[in-house]
């Protein structure tokens, strides 16, 4: 039996999602997209899931959408590529499906970490950028490769990239569709950290464990406020902070944090 396109593992509050099509550099086909959406929705509703790691099987993260599977939709049944028989409503529905996946990942209350080795390109790169943190191996490579395929940005890239690297640099990366190495991605702010390939699993495991041990309610509200920070005024941000802290002060986790501080011990957060 073929292996599933998405592997899901749970260990002490950390959910690891592994895109599992290594023969295609983990390019996402329809089955993988659907599996990702189902997994993200399940995680969002499960308080036992405290942190998420998104990664790829084999030596790559994700090379984007499966272009080979896409070709029949673009060229149509006759394969002449003239666009006369392109099923446009179907394509729009498919893109809205990908948009749902991007939004669901972005809105996950749990902290998310992209663990990137090898290539992260196109929609694969943008899935990494949708995560809260990105840790890359020193052999990782990144590209908004859409223009090479005759496509424009999708998967949230048009919104995410300028916020990370600035508008003009985002245009350079998108219009030329060049592949950049890990250290350049670090310099631009596309990734949080670059580590030797042999240390990638250890570093991400440590980060995920720390996040899973954190206060779930407080982290979820912090994540939400930061995600909204470019869309509201300073006054609105202060109001959000006040509401969030009011909620925190009513939780057992804040009481536990204060008790642990006074007793000089690590806190044990329960998400209540």
NUTI-578370 format. One record per residue (C-alpha): residue in three letters; residue number from 1; chain; x, y, z. Coordinates in pm, 1 decimal. Layout:
REM NUTI-578370
+-----+-----+----+----------+----------+----------+
:  aa :   i : ch :       c1 :       c2 :       c3 :
+-----+-----+----+----------+----------+----------+
: ALA : NUM :  A :        X :        Y :        Z :
...
+-----+-----+----+----------+----------+----------+
REM end
This chain:
REM NUTI-578370
+-----+-----+----+----------+----------+----------+
:  aa :   i : ch :       c1 :       c2 :       c3 :
+-----+-----+----+----------+----------+----------+
: UNK :   1 :  A :      0.0 :      0.0 :      0.0 :
: UNK :   2 :  A :    130.5 :    349.8 :    -78.4 :
: UNK :   3 :  A :    216.6 :    567.0 :    218.5 :
: UNK :   4 :  A :    -30.9 :    846.4 :    301.9 :
: UNK :   5 :  A :     48.8 :   1188.5 :    165.0 :
: UNK :   6 :  A :     51.6 :   1342.2 :    512.5 :
: UNK :   7 :  A :    195.2 :   1178.2 :    824.0 :
: UNK :   8 :  A :     64.2 :   1293.2 :   1161.4 :
: UNK :   9 :  A :    252.3 :   1221.1 :   1482.7 :
: UNK :  10 :  A :    174.1 :   1337.4 :   1836.2 :
: UNK :  11 :  A :    420.9 :   1341.4 :   2124.2 :
: UNK :  12 :  A :    376.3 :   1529.4 :   2452.4 :
: UNK :  13 :  A :    163.4 :   1803.7 :   2305.8 :
: UNK :  14 :  A :    366.3 :   1847.6 :   1986.2 :
: UNK :  15 :  A :    197.3 :   1755.5 :   1657.8 :
: UNK :  16 :  A :    434.6 :   1688.5 :   1369.0 :
: UNK :  17 :  A :    283.9 :   1704.3 :   1021.5 :
: UNK :  18 :  A :    507.9 :   1555.5 :    753.7 :
: UNK :  19 :  A :    423.3 :   1612.4 :    389.5 :
: UNK :  20 :  A :    498.0 :   1272.8 :    242.7 :
: UNK :  21 :  A :    553.0 :   1269.5 :   -133.4 :
: UNK :  22 :  A :    933.9 :   1258.5 :   -139.5 :
: UNK :  23 :  A :    940.0 :   1123.8 :   -496.9 :
: UNK :  24 :  A :    790.8 :   1462.0 :   -600.9 :
: UNK :  25 :  A :    988.9 :   1671.4 :   -350.4 :
: UNK :  26 :  A :    665.6 :   1673.0 :   -148.6 :
: UNK :  27 :  A :    477.7 :   1867.4 :   -414.6 :
: UNK :  28 :  A :    120.0 :   1900.8 :   -293.8 :
: UNK :  29 :  A :   -148.5 :   1720.3 :   -491.8 :
: UNK :  30 :  A :   -521.0 :   1725.8 :   -422.4 :
: UNK :  31 :  A :   -500.4 :   1451.9 :   -162.0 :
: UNK :  32 :  A :   -227.7 :   1632.1 :     31.0 :
: UNK :  33 :  A :   -411.3 :   1965.4 :     25.0 :
: UNK :  34 :  A :   -723.1 :   1799.0 :    163.9 :
: UNK :  35 :  A :   -524.0 :   1612.3 :    426.8 :
: UNK :  36 :  A :   -354.4 :   1933.5 :    539.2 :
: UNK :  37 :  A :   -685.9 :   2115.2 :    575.5 :
: UNK :  38 :  A :   -835.8 :   1827.9 :    773.7 :
: UNK :  39 :  A :   -529.2 :   1810.9 :    999.1 :
: UNK :  40 :  A :   -522.8 :   2187.5 :   1064.9 :
: UNK :  41 :  A :   -892.5 :   2187.9 :   1155.6 :
: UNK :  42 :  A :   -849.6 :   1891.7 :   1387.6 :
: UNK :  43 :  A :   -552.0 :   2053.8 :   1562.3 :
: UNK :  44 :  A :   -735.2 :   2383.8 :   1607.3 :
: UNK :  45 :  A :  -1014.8 :   2204.0 :   1791.6 :
: UNK :  46 :  A :   -790.1 :   1986.9 :   2009.8 :
: UNK :  47 :  A :   -665.7 :   2150.6 :   2332.2 :
: UNK :  48 :  A :   -422.4 :   1862.5 :   2386.9 :
: UNK :  49 :  A :   -227.6 :   1979.9 :   2081.7 :
: UNK :  50 :  A :      0.3 :   2254.3 :   2213.6 :
: UNK :  51 :  A :    248.6 :   2314.4 :   1928.6 :
: UNK :  52 :  A :    276.9 :   2217.2 :   1562.6 :
: UNK :  53 :  A :    578.0 :   2128.8 :   1347.2 :
: UNK :  54 :  A :    527.7 :   2127.8 :    969.0 :
: UNK :  55 :  A :    794.6 :   1953.1 :    763.6 :
: UNK :  56 :  A :    857.2 :   1733.1 :    461.4 :
: UNK :  57 :  A :    969.6 :   1374.3 :    415.0 :
: UNK :  58 :  A :   1301.4 :   1286.2 :    258.5 :
: UNK :  59 :  A :   1537.0 :   1570.9 :    181.8 :
: UNK :  60 :  A :   1290.5 :   1848.8 :    100.0 :
: UNK :  61 :  A :   1020.9 :   2062.3 :    259.6 :
: UNK :  62 :  A :    776.6 :   2117.0 :    -28.3 :
: UNK :  63 :  A :    838.6 :   2212.1 :   -390.3 :
: UNK :  64 :  A :    494.0 :   2370.5 :   -421.3 :
: UNK :  65 :  A :    179.7 :   2249.9 :   -592.9 :
: UNK :  66 :  A :    215.2 :   1942.1 :   -812.4 :
: UNK :  67 :  A :    261.9 :   2100.2 :  -1155.9 :
: UNK :  68 :  A :    240.7 :   1763.2 :  -1332.0 :
: UNK :  69 :  A :   -107.3 :   1709.4 :  -1191.9 :
: UNK :  70 :  A :   -198.2 :   2066.7 :  -1280.0 :
: UNK :  71 :  A :   -106.4 :   2040.8 :  -1647.7 :
: UNK :  72 :  A :   -425.3 :   1867.2 :  -1759.2 :
: UNK :  73 :  A :   -636.1 :   2143.1 :  -1605.7 :
: UNK :  74 :  A :   -432.0 :   2417.1 :  -1774.2 :
: UNK :  75 :  A :   -401.7 :   2271.3 :  -2124.5 :
: UNK :  76 :  A :   -745.2 :   2110.0 :  -2123.3 :
: UNK :  77 :  A :   -850.5 :   1781.5 :  -2274.4 :
: UNK :  78 :  A :   -695.1 :   1846.6 :  -2615.3 :
: UNK :  79 :  A :   -360.8 :   1945.6 :  -2463.0 :
: UNK :  80 :  A :   -300.1 :   2232.4 :  -2704.5 :
: UNK :  81 :  A :   -261.4 :   2488.1 :  -2428.3 :
: UNK :  82 :  A :   -473.4 :   2752.3 :  -2603.8 :
: UNK :  83 :  A :   -688.9 :   2798.5 :  -2296.7 :
: UNK :  84 :  A :  -1017.9 :   2754.2 :  -2483.7 :
: UNK :  85 :  A :  -1120.5 :   2455.2 :  -2275.8 :
: UNK :  86 :  A :   -987.0 :   2565.5 :  -1936.9 :
: UNK :  87 :  A :  -1253.8 :   2491.5 :  -1670.7 :
: UNK :  88 :  A :  -1225.4 :   2831.2 :  -1502.4 :
: UNK :  89 :  A :  -1497.1 :   2785.1 :  -1235.7 :
: UNK :  90 :  A :  -1330.1 :   2461.6 :  -1128.2 :
: UNK :  91 :  A :   -990.7 :   2635.0 :  -1105.9 :
: UNK :  92 :  A :  -1137.6 :   2915.2 :   -897.3 :
: UNK :  93 :  A :  -1289.4 :   2661.0 :   -659.6 :
: UNK :  94 :  A :   -952.1 :   2490.6 :   -633.3 :
: UNK :  95 :  A :   -775.9 :   2816.0 :   -552.3 :
: UNK :  96 :  A :  -1035.0 :   2897.0 :   -287.7 :
: UNK :  97 :  A :   -964.4 :   2555.1 :   -137.5 :
: UNK :  98 :  A :   -594.9 :   2645.1 :   -113.3 :
: UNK :  99 :  A :   -691.6 :   2981.4 :     35.1 :
: UNK : 100 :  A :   -893.0 :   2799.5 :    302.5 :
: UNK : 101 :  A :   -588.0 :   2589.1 :    384.7 :
: UNK : 102 :  A :   -365.1 :   2897.2 :    411.0 :
: UNK : 103 :  A :   -611.8 :   3080.7 :    633.5 :
: UNK : 104 :  A :   -666.6 :   2779.3 :    858.7 :
: UNK : 105 :  A :   -291.7 :   2737.4 :    909.8 :
: UNK : 106 :  A :   -247.4 :   3110.3 :    971.4 :
: UNK : 107 :  A :   -529.4 :   3116.3 :   1226.8 :
: UNK : 108 :  A :   -422.3 :   2809.4 :   1424.5 :
: UNK : 109 :  A :   -422.5 :   2912.0 :   1792.1 :
: UNK : 110 :  A :   -121.0 :   2689.6 :   1859.1 :
: UNK : 111 :  A :    232.1 :   2809.8 :   1779.9 :
: UNK : 112 :  A :    362.8 :   2660.0 :   1457.2 :
: UNK : 113 :  A :    717.9 :   2588.1 :   1342.8 :
: UNK : 114 :  A :    824.2 :   2511.6 :    985.7 :
: UNK : 115 :  A :   1119.1 :   2271.7 :    977.9 :
: UNK : 116 :  A :   1277.0 :   2325.0 :    635.9 :
: UNK : 117 :  A :   1540.4 :   2116.8 :    467.0 :
: UNK : 118 :  A :   1599.8 :   2111.4 :     94.9 :
: UNK : 119 :  A :   1363.5 :   2306.3 :   -127.8 :
: UNK : 120 :  A :   1072.0 :   2522.9 :    -16.0 :
: UNK : 121 :  A :    923.3 :   2674.7 :   -328.3 :
: UNK : 122 :  A :    600.8 :   2836.2 :   -442.1 :
: UNK : 123 :  A :    308.5 :   2732.7 :   -227.4 :
: UNK : 124 :  A :    555.7 :   2526.4 :    -23.8 :
: UNK : 125 :  A :    753.1 :   2837.4 :     66.2 :
: UNK : 126 :  A :    436.1 :   3023.4 :    154.3 :
: UNK : 127 :  A :    320.6 :   2741.5 :    381.7 :
: UNK : 128 :  A :    649.0 :   2780.2 :    566.8 :
: UNK : 129 :  A :    598.1 :   3157.1 :    588.8 :
: UNK : 130 :  A :    245.9 :   3101.9 :    727.2 :
: UNK : 131 :  A :    404.7 :   2928.8 :   1026.1 :
: UNK : 132 :  A :    501.0 :   3141.7 :   1325.9 :
: UNK : 133 :  A :    864.5 :   3036.3 :   1318.7 :
: UNK : 134 :  A :   1087.4 :   2897.1 :   1043.2 :
: UNK : 135 :  A :   1401.0 :   2695.0 :   1115.8 :
: UNK : 136 :  A :   1606.5 :   2588.6 :    814.8 :
: UNK : 137 :  A :   1897.6 :   2357.0 :    757.4 :
: UNK : 138 :  A :   2205.2 :   2507.6 :    597.2 :
: UNK : 139 :  A :   2125.5 :   2323.2 :    273.1 :
: UNK : 140 :  A :   1772.4 :   2467.5 :    245.8 :
: UNK : 141 :  A :   1669.6 :   2670.1 :    -58.6 :
: UNK : 142 :  A :   1376.0 :   2905.6 :   -104.3 :
: UNK : 143 :  A :   1192.2 :   3044.3 :   -406.9 :
: UNK : 144 :  A :    869.9 :   3221.0 :   -498.2 :
: UNK : 145 :  A :    892.7 :   3019.5 :   -815.4 :
: UNK : 146 :  A :    551.2 :   3105.5 :   -960.5 :
: UNK : 147 :  A :    673.3 :   3330.7 :  -1243.4 :
: UNK : 148 :  A :    881.9 :   3045.2 :  -1384.9 :
: UNK : 149 :  A :    556.9 :   2849.2 :  -1421.5 :
: UNK : 150 :  A :    366.6 :   3135.6 :  -1582.1 :
: UNK : 151 :  A :    178.9 :   3202.3 :  -1258.6 :
: UNK : 152 :  A :    135.8 :   3481.7 :  -1006.9 :
: UNK : 153 :  A :    173.7 :   3445.9 :   -631.0 :
: UNK : 154 :  A :    -74.1 :   3242.8 :   -428.1 :
: UNK : 155 :  A :    -97.8 :   3070.8 :    -91.3 :
: UNK : 156 :  A :    -76.4 :   3405.7 :     86.6 :
: UNK : 157 :  A :    261.4 :   3501.3 :    -59.2 :
: UNK : 158 :  A :    148.2 :   3840.7 :   -187.3 :
: UNK : 159 :  A :     50.6 :   3937.1 :    168.2 :
: UNK : 160 :  A :    321.7 :   3759.4 :    366.0 :
: UNK : 161 :  A :    634.9 :   3839.0 :    169.0 :
: UNK : 162 :  A :    624.6 :   4224.2 :    175.9 :
: UNK : 163 :  A :    565.9 :   4215.2 :    550.8 :
: UNK : 164 :  A :    877.1 :   4003.1 :    599.8 :
: UNK : 165 :  A :   1126.1 :   4153.4 :    356.7 :
: UNK : 166 :  A :    980.6 :   4488.5 :    245.2 :
: UNK : 167 :  A :    792.9 :   4574.4 :    -71.5 :
: UNK : 168 :  A :   1081.0 :   4622.4 :   -316.1 :
: UNK : 169 :  A :   1265.9 :   4309.1 :   -208.6 :
: UNK : 170 :  A :    940.4 :   4112.5 :   -224.0 :
: UNK : 171 :  A :    895.0 :   4229.9 :   -583.7 :
: UNK : 172 :  A :   1248.6 :   4120.2 :   -668.5 :
: UNK : 173 :  A :   1196.1 :   3774.5 :   -520.9 :
: UNK : 174 :  A :    857.7 :   3730.7 :   -688.9 :
: UNK : 175 :  A :    928.0 :   3881.7 :  -1031.6 :
: UNK : 176 :  A :   1261.8 :   3707.9 :  -1087.7 :
: UNK : 177 :  A :   1159.1 :   3387.1 :   -904.8 :
: UNK : 178 :  A :   1520.0 :   3319.6 :   -810.6 :
: UNK : 179 :  A :   1622.3 :   3044.0 :   -572.4 :
: UNK : 180 :  A :   1797.5 :   3181.4 :   -264.7 :
: UNK : 181 :  A :   2011.7 :   2983.8 :    -18.2 :
: UNK : 182 :  A :   1939.3 :   2950.7 :    352.0 :
: UNK : 183 :  A :   2184.2 :   3216.7 :    468.8 :
: UNK : 184 :  A :   2033.7 :   3473.8 :    231.1 :
: UNK : 185 :  A :   1686.5 :   3381.8 :    356.4 :
: UNK : 186 :  A :   1812.4 :   3440.3 :    710.4 :
: UNK : 187 :  A :   1957.6 :   3778.3 :    617.4 :
: UNK : 188 :  A :   1627.3 :   3885.4 :    461.4 :
: UNK : 189 :  A :   1420.1 :   3771.3 :    758.0 :
: UNK : 190 :  A :   1246.2 :   3487.7 :    572.3 :
: UNK : 191 :  A :   1366.1 :   3238.2 :    835.7 :
: UNK : 192 :  A :   1435.8 :   3269.6 :   1207.0 :
: UNK : 193 :  A :   1740.8 :   3047.5 :   1225.2 :
: UNK : 194 :  A :   1972.3 :   2840.6 :   1005.8 :
: UNK : 195 :  A :   2140.5 :   2537.9 :   1159.8 :
: UNK : 196 :  A :   2356.2 :   2252.3 :   1029.8 :
: UNK : 197 :  A :   2143.5 :   1980.8 :    872.0 :
: UNK : 198 :  A :   2256.8 :   1735.9 :   1139.0 :
: UNK : 199 :  A :   2115.0 :   1964.0 :   1412.0 :
: UNK : 200 :  A :   1783.3 :   2056.6 :   1251.4 :
: UNK : 201 :  A :   1572.8 :   1789.4 :   1421.8 :
: UNK : 202 :  A :   1723.6 :   1866.5 :   1762.4 :
: UNK : 203 :  A :   1678.2 :   2243.3 :   1741.4 :
: UNK : 204 :  A :   1320.0 :   2222.8 :   1615.4 :
: UNK : 205 :  A :   1239.3 :   1957.1 :   1873.0 :
: UNK : 206 :  A :   1364.4 :   2183.5 :   2150.3 :
: UNK : 207 :  A :   1168.8 :   2483.4 :   2020.0 :
: UNK : 208 :  A :    850.2 :   2280.4 :   1981.6 :
: UNK : 209 :  A :    884.5 :   2134.4 :   2332.3 :
: UNK : 210 :  A :    930.2 :   2483.1 :   2478.6 :
: UNK : 211 :  A :    624.4 :   2610.5 :   2294.7 :
: UNK : 212 :  A :    416.1 :   2309.7 :   2400.0 :
: UNK : 213 :  A :    512.3 :   2374.2 :   2762.8 :
: UNK : 214 :  A :    405.8 :   2739.2 :   2742.1 :
: UNK : 215 :  A :     72.7 :   2892.5 :   2850.2 :
: UNK : 216 :  A :   -165.4 :   2802.1 :   2563.5 :
: UNK : 217 :  A :   -421.5 :   3077.6 :   2617.9 :
: UNK : 218 :  A :   -163.4 :   3354.2 :   2651.8 :
: UNK : 219 :  A :     39.5 :   3231.0 :   2353.1 :
: UNK : 220 :  A :   -270.7 :   3205.2 :   2134.0 :
: UNK : 221 :  A :   -371.9 :   3562.5 :   2214.9 :
: UNK : 222 :  A :    -17.8 :   3692.6 :   2162.6 :
: UNK : 223 :  A :     -3.4 :   3519.2 :   1825.4 :
: UNK : 224 :  A :   -339.1 :   3664.5 :   1722.4 :
: UNK : 225 :  A :   -242.0 :   4017.2 :   1823.0 :
: UNK : 226 :  A :     88.0 :   3999.9 :   1634.5 :
: UNK : 227 :  A :    -86.9 :   3865.2 :   1325.5 :
: UNK : 228 :  A :   -323.1 :   4163.0 :   1334.0 :
: UNK : 229 :  A :    -56.7 :   4421.9 :   1413.0 :
: UNK : 230 :  A :    -27.0 :   4557.0 :   1056.3 :
: UNK : 231 :  A :   -401.3 :   4596.0 :   1019.3 :
: UNK : 232 :  A :   -496.3 :   4816.6 :   1313.4 :
: UNK : 233 :  A :   -404.3 :   5135.8 :   1488.2 :
: UNK : 234 :  A :   -188.7 :   5167.9 :   1798.1 :
: UNK : 235 :  A :   -500.8 :   5248.4 :   1999.2 :
: UNK : 236 :  A :   -671.3 :   4930.0 :   1877.5 :
: UNK : 237 :  A :   -360.3 :   4729.2 :   1966.2 :
: UNK : 238 :  A :   -365.6 :   4868.6 :   2319.5 :
: UNK : 239 :  A :   -732.0 :   4775.4 :   2352.4 :
: UNK : 240 :  A :   -656.3 :   4421.1 :   2235.4 :
: UNK : 241 :  A :   -373.3 :   4394.6 :   2486.6 :
: UNK : 242 :  A :   -600.2 :   4509.9 :   2768.9 :
: UNK : 243 :  A :   -868.8 :   4255.3 :   2679.1 :
: UNK : 244 :  A :   -615.2 :   3975.3 :   2646.9 :
: UNK : 245 :  A :   -452.9 :   4049.0 :   2982.2 :
: UNK : 246 :  A :   -793.1 :   4063.6 :   3148.0 :
: UNK : 247 :  A :   -860.8 :   3713.6 :   3016.3 :
: UNK : 248 :  A :   -517.7 :   3594.2 :   3131.6 :
: UNK : 249 :  A :   -568.2 :   3722.6 :   3485.1 :
: UNK : 250 :  A :   -876.6 :   3502.2 :   3510.3 :
: UNK : 251 :  A :   -694.7 :   3180.6 :   3413.1 :
: UNK : 252 :  A :   -536.6 :   2916.1 :   3631.6 :
: UNK : 253 :  A :   -223.5 :   2938.1 :   3418.5 :
: UNK : 254 :  A :   -146.3 :   3292.4 :   3535.3 :
: UNK : 255 :  A :   -199.0 :   3187.9 :   3896.6 :
: UNK : 256 :  A :     33.5 :   2893.4 :   3834.9 :
: UNK : 257 :  A :    296.2 :   3117.3 :   3674.2 :
: UNK : 258 :  A :    299.3 :   3352.3 :   3972.9 :
: UNK : 259 :  A :    311.7 :   3061.9 :   4219.3 :
: UNK : 260 :  A :    596.3 :   2900.5 :   4028.2 :
: UNK : 261 :  A :    787.9 :   3228.4 :   4024.2 :
: UNK : 262 :  A :    751.0 :   3270.0 :   4400.2 :
: UNK : 263 :  A :    841.7 :   2906.4 :   4465.8 :
: UNK : 264 :  A :   1137.2 :   2919.5 :   4224.0 :
: UNK : 265 :  A :   1019.5 :   2625.5 :   4013.5 :
: UNK : 266 :  A :    915.7 :   2579.4 :   3647.3 :
: UNK : 267 :  A :    544.4 :   2644.1 :   3588.1 :
: UNK : 268 :  A :    311.6 :   2368.5 :   3471.1 :
: UNK : 269 :  A :     57.6 :   2519.4 :   3232.5 :
: UNK : 270 :  A :   -269.2 :   2342.2 :   3156.2 :
: UNK : 271 :  A :   -446.7 :   2583.7 :   2924.2 :
: UNK : 272 :  A :   -716.5 :   2673.5 :   3175.7 :
+-----+-----+----+----------+----------+----------+
REM end
